[in-house]
Amino acid sequence: MGKRVVITGLGVCAPNGVGLTDFTVALTNGTSGIRFQSELERLKFGCQIAANPLVKDNVLNNYFTPLQLRGLNASGLVYGVIAGMDAWADAGLEPNATNEPYWDYGILFGTGILGVDKFREAILMIDDQKVRRLGSTSVIQTMASGVSAYLGGNLGCGNQVSANSSACTTGTEGILMGYERIASGKAEAMLVGSCSDSGPYVWGGFDAMRILPRGYSDKPTKASRPMSASAAGFVPGSGAGALVLESLESAQKRGAKIYAEVLGGEINSGGQLGEGSMTAPNSLAVQRCIRNAVKNAGINAEDIDAINGHLTATSKDSLEIRNWSAALGRKGRDFPYINSFKGMIGHCLAAAGSIESVASILQFSEGVVFGNVNCEDVHPEIAALIGEDSIPKKTINYSPKIIAKASFGFGDVNACVIFKAFSDEHQAETSR
Amino acid sequence: MTKEEKYQKLKDIIKIYLPEDVNIIDVKEDSNFISELNINSANLVDIVLDVEDAFDIRLENEDMDEMQTVANALRIIETKLSEK
Protein backbone atom coordinates (compact mmCIF):
# COMPACT_ATOMS: atom_id res chain seq x y z
CA MET A 1 0.00 0.00 0.00
CA GLY A 2 1.23 3.48 -0.82
CA LYS A 3 1.66 6.46 1.42
CA ARG A 4 -1.42 8.06 2.94
CA VAL A 5 -2.26 11.39 1.32
CA VAL A 6 -4.03 14.26 3.04
CA ILE A 7 -5.27 17.71 2.07
CA THR A 8 -3.54 20.51 3.95
CA GLY A 9 -4.39 23.60 1.92
CA LEU A 10 -7.28 24.98 -0.12
CA GLY A 11 -7.63 27.99 -2.40
CA VAL A 12 -10.49 29.15 -4.59
CA CYS A 13 -11.45 31.84 -7.03
CA ALA A 14 -15.11 31.09 -7.70
CA PRO A 15 -17.99 33.01 -9.28
CA ASN A 16 -19.76 33.30 -5.93
CA GLY A 17 -16.71 33.96 -3.78
CA VAL A 18 -13.01 34.70 -4.11
CA GLY A 19 -11.13 33.21 -1.15
CA LEU A 20 -12.27 30.48 1.24
CA THR A 21 -14.20 32.74 3.63
CA ASP A 22 -16.45 34.36 1.04
CA PHE A 23 -16.87 31.08 -0.83
CA THR A 24 -17.94 29.19 2.31
CA VAL A 25 -20.49 31.86 3.23
CA ALA A 26 -21.88 31.86 -0.31
CA LEU A 27 -22.22 28.07 -0.41
CA THR A 28 -23.85 28.00 3.02
CA ASN A 29 -26.42 30.60 2.02
CA GLY A 30 -26.96 29.37 -1.53
CA THR A 31 -25.64 32.63 -3.02
CA SER A 32 -25.40 32.58 -6.79
CA GLY A 33 -22.47 33.81 -8.85
CA ILE A 34 -24.46 33.76 -12.07
CA ARG A 35 -25.02 37.19 -13.63
CA PHE A 36 -26.30 38.84 -16.77
CA GLN A 37 -23.37 39.62 -19.10
CA SER A 38 -23.91 42.69 -21.28
CA GLU A 39 -20.98 41.65 -23.46
CA LEU A 40 -22.77 38.42 -24.40
CA GLU A 41 -25.89 40.45 -25.21
CA ARG A 42 -23.86 42.77 -27.44
CA LEU A 43 -22.42 39.74 -29.24
CA LYS A 44 -25.92 38.29 -29.74
CA PHE A 45 -25.38 35.13 -27.73
CA GLY A 46 -28.37 32.88 -27.19
CA CYS A 47 -27.37 32.53 -23.54
CA GLN A 48 -26.47 35.95 -22.13
CA ILE A 49 -25.70 34.91 -18.58
CA ALA A 50 -22.57 33.40 -17.10
CA ALA A 51 -20.74 32.86 -13.83
CA ASN A 52 -17.33 34.48 -13.42
CA PRO A 53 -15.30 35.38 -10.32
CA LEU A 54 -15.23 39.07 -9.41
CA VAL A 55 -11.55 39.83 -8.81
CA LYS A 56 -10.82 43.35 -7.62
CA ASP A 57 -7.95 45.13 -9.37
CA ASN A 58 -6.17 46.02 -6.14
CA VAL A 59 -6.15 42.35 -5.13
CA LEU A 60 -4.01 41.55 -8.17
CA ASN A 61 -1.07 43.44 -6.65
CA ASN A 62 -0.90 40.79 -3.91
CA TYR A 63 -0.34 38.04 -6.45
CA PHE A 64 1.50 39.61 -9.38
CA THR A 65 4.53 41.88 -9.68
CA PRO A 66 4.10 45.17 -11.57
CA LEU A 67 6.04 43.55 -14.42
CA GLN A 68 3.74 40.49 -14.49
CA LEU A 69 0.72 42.79 -14.51
CA ARG A 70 1.92 44.55 -17.67
CA GLY A 71 -0.06 43.21 -20.60
CA LEU A 72 -1.74 40.60 -18.40
CA ASN A 73 -4.84 39.55 -20.31
CA ALA A 74 -5.45 35.91 -19.37
CA SER A 75 -8.31 35.55 -16.89
CA GLY A 76 -7.70 31.84 -16.23
CA LEU A 77 -4.10 32.60 -15.32
CA VAL A 78 -5.27 35.25 -12.84
CA TYR A 79 -7.77 32.87 -11.22
CA GLY A 80 -5.27 30.01 -11.17
CA VAL A 81 -2.47 32.01 -9.58
CA ILE A 82 -4.82 33.43 -6.92
CA ALA A 83 -6.21 29.99 -6.02
CA GLY A 84 -2.79 28.33 -6.13
CA MET A 85 -0.98 30.92 -4.02
CA ASP A 86 -3.86 30.96 -1.53
CA ALA A 87 -3.82 27.16 -1.17
CA TRP A 88 -0.06 27.19 -0.59
CA ALA A 89 -0.37 29.84 2.11
CA ASP A 90 -3.39 28.07 3.63
CA ALA A 91 -1.23 24.94 3.98
CA GLY A 92 1.25 27.00 5.98
CA LEU A 93 3.90 26.60 3.28
CA GLU A 94 6.21 29.43 2.22
CA PRO A 95 7.55 30.40 -1.19
CA ASN A 96 11.09 29.14 -1.60
CA ALA A 97 13.55 31.77 -0.37
CA THR A 98 16.66 29.66 -0.95
CA ASN A 99 18.57 28.81 -4.12
CA GLU A 100 17.77 25.10 -3.84
CA PRO A 101 14.51 24.05 -5.56
CA TYR A 102 11.90 22.37 -3.38
CA TRP A 103 12.71 18.95 -4.84
CA ASP A 104 9.85 17.19 -3.06
CA TYR A 105 7.12 19.71 -3.92
CA GLY A 106 5.43 19.72 -7.31
CA ILE A 107 2.56 21.39 -9.14
CA LEU A 108 -0.10 20.02 -11.45
CA PHE A 109 -2.43 22.75 -12.65
CA GLY A 110 -4.76 21.88 -15.50
CA THR A 111 -6.90 23.86 -17.90
CA GLY A 112 -8.94 23.38 -21.05
CA ILE A 113 -7.52 26.40 -22.83
CA LEU A 114 -5.57 29.28 -21.35
CA GLY A 115 -5.42 32.97 -22.11
CA VAL A 116 -7.91 33.14 -24.98
CA ASP A 117 -8.17 36.93 -24.70
CA LYS A 118 -4.39 37.19 -24.90
CA PHE A 119 -4.41 34.81 -27.84
CA ARG A 120 -7.01 36.94 -29.61
CA GLU A 121 -4.82 40.01 -28.99
CA ALA A 122 -1.93 38.16 -30.62
CA ILE A 123 -4.02 36.95 -33.56
CA LEU A 124 -5.22 40.47 -34.33
CA MET A 125 -1.66 41.81 -34.20
CA ILE A 126 -0.27 38.99 -36.33
CA ASP A 127 -2.97 39.43 -38.96
CA ASP A 128 -2.08 43.12 -38.98
CA GLN A 129 1.53 42.14 -39.82
CA LYS A 130 2.76 43.24 -36.40
CA VAL A 131 4.12 39.96 -35.09
CA ARG A 132 7.25 41.78 -33.87
CA ARG A 133 5.06 43.83 -31.51
CA LEU A 134 3.81 40.79 -29.53
CA GLY A 135 6.46 41.12 -26.84
CA SER A 136 7.42 38.33 -24.48
CA THR A 137 4.10 37.77 -22.72
CA SER A 138 2.11 36.16 -25.52
CA VAL A 139 3.53 32.66 -25.12
CA ILE A 140 3.61 32.45 -21.32
CA GLN A 141 0.01 33.60 -20.99
CA THR A 142 -1.38 31.22 -23.60
CA MET A 143 0.59 28.02 -23.04
CA ALA A 144 -1.56 25.34 -21.39
CA SER A 145 1.01 25.01 -18.61
CA GLY A 146 0.99 28.76 -17.96
CA VAL A 147 -0.48 28.55 -14.46
CA SER A 148 1.84 25.77 -13.28
CA ALA A 149 4.76 27.71 -14.77
CA TYR A 150 3.82 30.93 -12.92
CA LEU A 151 3.21 29.09 -9.66
CA GLY A 152 6.37 27.04 -10.12
CA GLY A 153 8.39 30.24 -10.35
CA ASN A 154 6.60 31.95 -7.47
CA LEU A 155 7.06 29.00 -5.15
CA GLY A 156 10.35 27.52 -6.34
CA CYS A 157 9.07 23.96 -6.71
CA GLY A 158 11.49 21.35 -8.00
CA ASN A 159 9.32 18.25 -8.41
CA GLN A 160 7.01 17.70 -11.41
CA VAL A 161 5.55 21.02 -12.62
CA SER A 162 2.95 20.33 -15.27
CA ALA A 163 -0.61 20.73 -16.54
CA ASN A 164 -3.25 18.11 -17.27
CA SER A 165 -6.22 18.51 -19.60
CA SER A 166 -9.32 16.36 -19.91
CA ALA A 167 -12.15 18.85 -20.53
CA CYS A 168 -14.58 19.11 -17.61
CA THR A 169 -12.85 16.23 -15.82
CA THR A 170 -9.56 18.15 -15.58
CA GLY A 171 -9.78 19.31 -11.95
CA THR A 172 -10.85 15.98 -10.48
CA GLU A 173 -8.36 14.09 -12.63
CA GLY A 174 -5.57 16.38 -11.38
CA ILE A 175 -6.33 15.53 -7.75
CA LEU A 176 -5.99 11.84 -8.52
CA MET A 177 -2.78 12.35 -10.51
CA GLY A 178 -1.25 14.34 -7.65
CA TYR A 179 -2.49 11.75 -5.17
CA GLU A 180 -0.80 8.95 -7.10
CA ARG A 181 2.49 10.82 -7.28
CA ILE A 182 2.57 11.26 -3.51
CA ALA A 183 1.21 7.78 -2.70
CA SER A 184 3.96 6.22 -4.81
CA GLY A 185 6.61 8.21 -2.96
CA LYS A 186 7.66 10.42 -5.88
CA ALA A 187 6.69 13.68 -4.15
CA GLU A 188 5.94 14.86 -0.62
CA ALA A 189 3.44 17.54 -1.63
CA MET A 190 1.65 18.45 -4.83
CA LEU A 191 -0.21 21.69 -5.43
CA VAL A 192 -3.04 20.54 -7.72
CA GLY A 193 -5.80 22.56 -9.28
CA SER A 194 -7.42 23.73 -12.48
CA CYS A 195 -8.76 26.89 -14.05
CA SER A 196 -10.93 28.09 -16.87
CA ASP A 197 -10.94 31.46 -18.65
CA SER A 198 -13.93 33.79 -18.74
CA GLY A 199 -15.46 35.34 -21.80
CA PRO A 200 -17.23 34.94 -25.09
CA TYR A 201 -14.35 33.17 -26.83
CA VAL A 202 -14.50 30.28 -24.37
CA TRP A 203 -18.26 30.17 -23.96
CA GLY A 204 -19.23 30.83 -27.62
CA GLY A 205 -18.65 27.27 -28.76
CA PHE A 206 -21.06 25.94 -26.15
CA ASP A 207 -23.64 28.57 -27.09
CA ALA A 208 -23.36 27.40 -30.68
CA MET A 209 -24.02 23.82 -29.58
CA ARG A 210 -27.36 25.03 -28.16
CA ILE A 211 -26.71 23.43 -24.79
CA LEU A 212 -26.93 26.62 -22.68
CA PRO A 213 -30.18 27.95 -21.16
CA ARG A 214 -31.87 30.81 -22.99
CA GLY A 215 -34.42 33.29 -21.73
CA TYR A 216 -32.96 33.77 -18.26
CA SER A 217 -31.36 37.19 -18.80
CA ASP A 218 -33.76 38.84 -16.32
CA LYS A 219 -33.46 36.05 -13.74
CA PRO A 220 -29.88 34.75 -14.03
CA THR A 221 -29.75 33.17 -10.55
CA LYS A 222 -32.62 30.85 -11.53
CA ALA A 223 -31.03 29.61 -14.75
CA SER A 224 -28.84 26.78 -13.51
CA ARG A 225 -31.15 24.01 -12.31
CA PRO A 226 -29.32 20.74 -11.61
CA MET A 227 -31.59 17.73 -11.00
CA SER A 228 -34.65 19.86 -11.74
CA ALA A 229 -37.52 18.97 -14.06
CA SER A 230 -37.11 22.42 -15.58
CA ALA A 231 -33.33 22.16 -16.18
CA ALA A 232 -32.62 23.84 -19.49
CA GLY A 233 -28.88 23.50 -19.99
CA PHE A 234 -25.71 24.42 -18.15
CA VAL A 235 -24.71 27.99 -17.38
CA PRO A 236 -21.11 28.62 -18.50
CA GLY A 237 -18.71 29.55 -15.72
CA SER A 238 -15.07 30.19 -14.99
CA GLY A 239 -12.62 30.39 -12.12
CA ALA A 240 -10.11 28.17 -10.37
CA GLY A 241 -9.72 25.86 -7.42
CA ALA A 242 -6.53 24.54 -5.83
CA LEU A 243 -5.58 21.99 -3.20
CA VAL A 244 -2.33 21.16 -1.48
CA LEU A 245 -2.02 17.38 -1.29
CA GLU A 246 0.63 16.09 1.05
CA SER A 247 1.86 12.80 2.48
CA LEU A 248 0.43 12.27 5.95
CA GLU A 249 3.98 11.89 7.18
CA SER A 250 5.03 15.29 5.87
CA ALA A 251 1.85 17.00 7.09
CA GLN A 252 2.26 15.61 10.60
CA LYS A 253 5.95 16.49 10.69
CA ARG A 254 5.04 20.09 9.87
CA GLY A 255 2.14 20.09 12.28
CA ALA A 256 -0.13 21.19 9.42
CA LYS A 257 -3.90 21.30 9.78
CA ILE A 258 -5.53 18.48 7.86
CA TYR A 259 -8.82 19.06 6.03
CA ALA A 260 -9.39 15.50 4.87
CA GLU A 261 -7.73 12.42 3.48
CA VAL A 262 -7.71 11.38 -0.16
CA LEU A 263 -8.43 7.66 -0.19
CA GLY A 264 -7.97 7.29 -3.94
CA GLY A 265 -10.30 7.00 -6.89
CA GLU A 266 -10.47 6.10 -10.54
CA ILE A 267 -9.98 7.70 -13.93
CA ASN A 268 -11.32 6.06 -17.10
CA SER A 269 -13.01 6.56 -20.45
CA GLY A 270 -16.00 5.02 -22.18
CA GLY A 271 -14.11 4.86 -25.45
CA GLN A 272 -16.97 6.72 -27.14
CA LEU A 273 -18.52 3.30 -27.67
CA GLY A 274 -22.07 2.13 -27.04
CA GLU A 275 -24.12 5.14 -25.91
CA GLY A 276 -20.88 7.07 -25.38
CA SER A 277 -19.73 9.71 -27.87
CA MET A 278 -17.55 12.79 -28.01
CA THR A 279 -20.18 14.61 -25.95
CA ALA A 280 -22.26 11.88 -24.28
CA PRO A 281 -21.13 9.54 -21.51
CA ASN A 282 -21.00 5.78 -21.83
CA SER A 283 -22.85 4.69 -18.67
CA LEU A 284 -20.93 1.44 -18.56
CA ALA A 285 -17.72 3.42 -18.05
CA VAL A 286 -19.28 5.89 -15.60
CA GLN A 287 -20.51 3.06 -13.37
CA ARG A 288 -17.22 1.24 -13.65
CA CYS A 289 -15.36 4.43 -12.72
CA ILE A 290 -17.45 4.89 -9.57
CA ARG A 291 -17.23 1.21 -8.59
CA ASN A 292 -13.47 1.10 -9.08
CA ALA A 293 -13.06 4.34 -7.16
CA VAL A 294 -14.83 2.73 -4.19
CA LYS A 295 -12.69 -0.38 -4.53
CA ASN A 296 -9.41 1.53 -4.91
CA ALA A 297 -10.29 3.64 -1.88
CA GLY A 298 -10.66 0.48 0.19
CA ILE A 299 -14.19 1.32 1.31
CA ASN A 300 -17.64 -0.14 0.74
CA ALA A 301 -20.34 1.58 -1.29
CA GLU A 302 -22.49 1.97 1.83
CA ASP A 303 -19.72 3.96 3.56
CA ILE A 304 -20.35 6.94 1.29
CA ASP A 305 -22.59 9.45 3.04
CA ALA A 306 -22.41 12.34 0.59
CA ILE A 307 -21.89 12.68 -3.14
CA ASN A 308 -20.97 15.75 -5.11
CA GLY A 309 -22.08 14.99 -8.62
CA HIS A 310 -21.10 16.38 -11.99
CA LEU A 311 -24.80 17.28 -12.50
CA THR A 312 -24.61 20.15 -14.97
CA ALA A 313 -28.35 20.91 -15.24
CA THR A 314 -28.99 19.22 -18.56
CA SER A 315 -31.22 16.30 -19.48
CA LYS A 316 -28.29 14.02 -18.60
CA ASP A 317 -28.71 14.64 -14.84
CA SER A 318 -31.23 11.80 -14.52
CA LEU A 319 -28.86 9.44 -16.27
CA GLU A 320 -26.07 10.44 -13.90
CA ILE A 321 -28.23 9.68 -10.85
CA ARG A 322 -29.17 6.34 -12.37
CA ASN A 323 -25.46 5.58 -12.83
CA TRP A 324 -24.59 6.52 -9.24
CA SER A 325 -27.47 4.43 -7.97
CA ALA A 326 -26.53 1.41 -10.06
CA ALA A 327 -22.80 1.67 -9.33
CA LEU A 328 -23.28 1.96 -5.57
CA GLY A 329 -26.23 -0.42 -5.39
CA ARG A 330 -28.13 2.16 -3.37
CA LYS A 331 -31.53 3.70 -4.07
CA GLY A 332 -34.54 5.32 -2.48
CA ARG A 333 -34.01 6.43 1.11
CA ASP A 334 -30.77 4.44 1.25
CA PHE A 335 -29.16 6.78 -1.29
CA PRO A 336 -26.57 9.16 0.25
CA TYR A 337 -26.90 12.93 0.28
CA ILE A 338 -26.15 14.37 -3.15
CA ASN A 339 -25.52 17.92 -4.24
CA SER A 340 -24.41 19.95 -7.22
CA PHE A 341 -22.83 23.36 -6.73
CA LYS A 342 -23.49 24.24 -10.36
CA GLY A 343 -26.84 25.76 -9.38
CA MET A 344 -24.79 28.57 -7.80
CA ILE A 345 -21.56 28.69 -9.82
CA GLY A 346 -22.65 27.31 -13.18
CA HIS A 347 -20.42 24.88 -14.98
CA CYS A 348 -16.85 26.14 -14.61
CA LEU A 349 -15.69 23.68 -17.29
CA ALA A 350 -12.03 22.70 -16.70
CA ALA A 351 -12.19 24.47 -13.31
CA ALA A 352 -15.35 22.62 -12.22
CA GLY A 353 -13.63 19.59 -10.69
CA SER A 354 -11.23 21.59 -8.55
CA ILE A 355 -13.67 24.29 -7.38
CA GLU A 356 -16.30 21.67 -6.54
CA SER A 357 -13.73 19.49 -4.75
CA VAL A 358 -12.70 22.47 -2.62
CA ALA A 359 -16.38 23.00 -1.79
CA SER A 360 -16.90 19.29 -1.07
CA ILE A 361 -13.94 19.25 1.32
CA LEU A 362 -15.16 22.38 3.12
CA GLN A 363 -18.19 20.30 4.09
CA PHE A 364 -15.93 18.25 6.43
CA SER A 365 -14.55 21.26 8.28
CA GLU A 366 -17.92 23.05 8.35
CA GLY A 367 -19.87 19.95 9.40
CA VAL A 368 -22.49 20.53 6.73
CA VAL A 369 -23.81 19.34 3.42
CA PHE A 370 -24.27 22.43 1.26
CA GLY A 371 -27.74 22.82 -0.17
CA ASN A 372 -28.85 22.55 -3.78
CA VAL A 373 -30.50 25.58 -5.32
CA ASN A 374 -33.13 25.67 -8.06
CA CYS A 375 -34.33 22.11 -7.72
CA GLU A 376 -37.61 22.61 -5.89
CA ASP A 377 -39.06 20.66 -8.79
CA VAL A 378 -36.90 17.53 -8.68
CA HIS A 379 -36.97 15.73 -12.00
CA PRO A 380 -39.51 12.87 -11.81
CA GLU A 381 -36.99 10.37 -13.15
CA ILE A 382 -34.67 11.32 -10.29
CA ALA A 383 -37.44 11.31 -7.70
CA ALA A 384 -38.28 7.77 -8.82
CA LEU A 385 -34.72 6.64 -8.10
CA ILE A 386 -33.70 8.33 -4.86
CA GLY A 387 -35.40 9.78 -1.82
CA GLU A 388 -36.27 13.47 -1.83
CA ASP A 389 -34.37 13.77 1.47
CA SER A 390 -31.19 12.81 -0.34
CA ILE A 391 -31.31 16.16 -2.15
CA PRO A 392 -31.04 18.89 0.52
CA LYS A 393 -32.58 22.15 -0.74
CA LYS A 394 -30.85 24.10 2.00
CA THR A 395 -27.52 23.62 3.75
CA ILE A 396 -27.94 21.05 6.50
CA ASN A 397 -25.89 20.33 9.60
CA TYR A 398 -24.43 16.91 9.04
CA SER A 399 -20.84 15.74 9.39
CA PRO A 400 -20.03 13.55 6.41
CA LYS A 401 -17.40 10.86 6.91
CA ILE A 402 -16.85 9.92 3.29
CA ILE A 403 -17.61 12.03 0.24
CA ALA A 404 -17.47 10.82 -3.36
CA LYS A 405 -16.83 13.46 -6.03
CA ALA A 406 -17.07 12.76 -9.74
CA SER A 407 -16.56 14.77 -12.91
CA PHE A 408 -17.28 13.77 -16.50
CA GLY A 409 -16.00 15.44 -19.64
CA PHE A 410 -16.16 15.70 -23.41
CA GLY A 411 -14.23 12.87 -24.97
CA ASP A 412 -16.23 10.44 -22.79
CA VAL A 413 -13.78 10.76 -19.89
CA ASN A 414 -14.55 10.20 -16.20
CA ALA A 415 -12.92 10.72 -12.83
CA CYS A 416 -14.16 9.87 -9.35
CA VAL A 417 -12.27 10.66 -6.15
CA ILE A 418 -13.05 9.56 -2.60
CA PHE A 419 -12.41 11.97 0.30
CA LYS A 420 -12.56 10.95 3.96
CA ALA A 421 -12.84 13.02 7.13
CA PHE A 422 -9.40 12.80 8.67
CA SER A 423 -8.77 10.63 11.67
CA ASP A 424 -5.42 9.32 12.72
CA GLU A 425 -6.50 5.76 13.45
CA HIS A 426 -3.02 4.61 14.40
CA GLN A 427 -2.66 7.39 16.95
CA ALA A 428 -6.14 6.71 18.32
CA GLU A 429 -5.23 3.09 18.95
CA THR A 430 -2.01 3.78 20.81
CA SER A 431 -3.53 6.46 23.01
CA ARG A 432 -6.24 4.10 24.19
CA MET B 1 15.67 66.21 -25.87
CA THR B 2 19.01 66.40 -24.06
CA LYS B 3 21.14 63.33 -23.54
CA GLU B 4 20.32 63.47 -19.83
CA GLU B 5 16.58 63.48 -20.59
CA LYS B 6 16.95 60.48 -22.88
CA TYR B 7 18.93 58.64 -20.21
CA GLN B 8 16.24 59.37 -17.64
CA LYS B 9 13.51 58.23 -20.00
CA LEU B 10 15.39 55.00 -20.67
CA LYS B 11 15.93 54.40 -16.97
CA ASP B 12 12.19 54.80 -16.36
CA ILE B 13 11.60 52.05 -18.91
CA ILE B 14 14.28 49.76 -17.46
CA LYS B 15 13.01 50.19 -13.90
CA ILE B 16 10.04 47.87 -14.19
CA TYR B 17 12.14 45.04 -15.62
CA LEU B 18 14.67 44.97 -12.79
CA PRO B 19 14.54 41.93 -10.50
CA GLU B 20 13.84 42.58 -6.82
CA ASP B 21 17.49 42.48 -5.82
CA VAL B 22 18.57 45.20 -8.26
CA ASN B 23 17.81 48.84 -7.54
CA ILE B 24 17.41 51.59 -10.11
CA ILE B 25 20.39 53.41 -8.58
CA ASP B 26 22.51 50.40 -9.58
CA VAL B 27 21.81 51.21 -13.22
CA LYS B 28 24.90 52.85 -14.79
CA GLU B 29 25.64 53.73 -18.38
CA ASP B 30 27.99 50.78 -18.78
CA SER B 31 25.62 48.29 -17.08
CA ASN B 32 24.99 45.13 -19.07
CA PHE B 33 21.24 44.40 -19.14
CA ILE B 34 21.51 40.65 -18.67
CA SER B 35 24.79 39.93 -16.88
CA GLU B 36 24.82 42.93 -14.51
CA LEU B 37 21.21 44.09 -14.12
CA ASN B 38 19.96 40.48 -14.14
CA ILE B 39 17.16 41.34 -16.53
CA ASN B 40 15.47 38.26 -17.99
CA SER B 41 16.64 37.94 -21.60
CA ALA B 42 13.04 37.40 -22.72
CA ASN B 43 12.21 40.86 -21.37
CA LEU B 44 14.76 42.54 -23.64
CA VAL B 45 12.22 42.37 -26.45
CA ASP B 46 9.74 44.18 -24.20
CA ILE B 47 12.30 46.88 -23.42
CA VAL B 48 12.83 47.33 -27.15
CA LEU B 49 9.06 47.74 -27.70
CA ASP B 50 8.84 50.24 -24.83
CA VAL B 51 11.77 52.20 -26.27
CA GLU B 52 10.07 52.26 -29.67
CA ASP B 53 6.90 53.65 -28.13
CA ALA B 54 8.61 56.15 -25.84
CA PHE B 55 10.91 57.62 -28.49
CA ASP B 56 8.66 57.00 -31.50
CA ILE B 57 11.37 55.07 -33.38
CA ARG B 58 11.69 51.59 -34.82
CA LEU B 59 14.48 49.21 -33.86
CA GLU B 60 15.59 46.38 -36.14
CA ASN B 61 16.87 42.94 -35.18
CA GLU B 62 20.49 44.10 -35.61
CA ASP B 63 19.84 46.95 -33.19
CA MET B 64 18.55 44.51 -30.65
CA ASP B 65 21.60 42.28 -31.03
CA GLU B 66 23.82 45.29 -30.40
CA MET B 67 21.88 46.43 -27.37
CA GLN B 68 23.95 44.77 -24.65
CA THR B 69 24.40 47.72 -22.30
CA VAL B 70 22.56 50.87 -21.31
CA ALA B 71 25.13 52.89 -23.27
CA ASN B 72 24.49 50.73 -26.38
CA ALA B 73 20.78 51.47 -26.07
CA LEU B 74 21.36 55.19 -25.69
CA ARG B 75 23.60 55.29 -28.77
CA ILE B 76 21.03 53.38 -30.85
CA ILE B 77 18.27 55.72 -29.70
CA GLU B 78 20.47 58.71 -30.57
CA THR B 79 21.16 57.34 -34.06
CA LYS B 80 17.51 56.54 -34.78
CA LEU B 81 16.35 59.95 -33.62
CA SER B 82 18.93 61.72 -35.77
CA GLU B 83 17.75 59.69 -38.81
CA LYS B 84 14.19 60.86 -38.35
Interface residues (C-beta under 8 A of the other chain):
Chain A: P66 L67 R70 R133 G135 S136 T137
Chain B: I16 Y17 A42 N43 V45 D46 L49
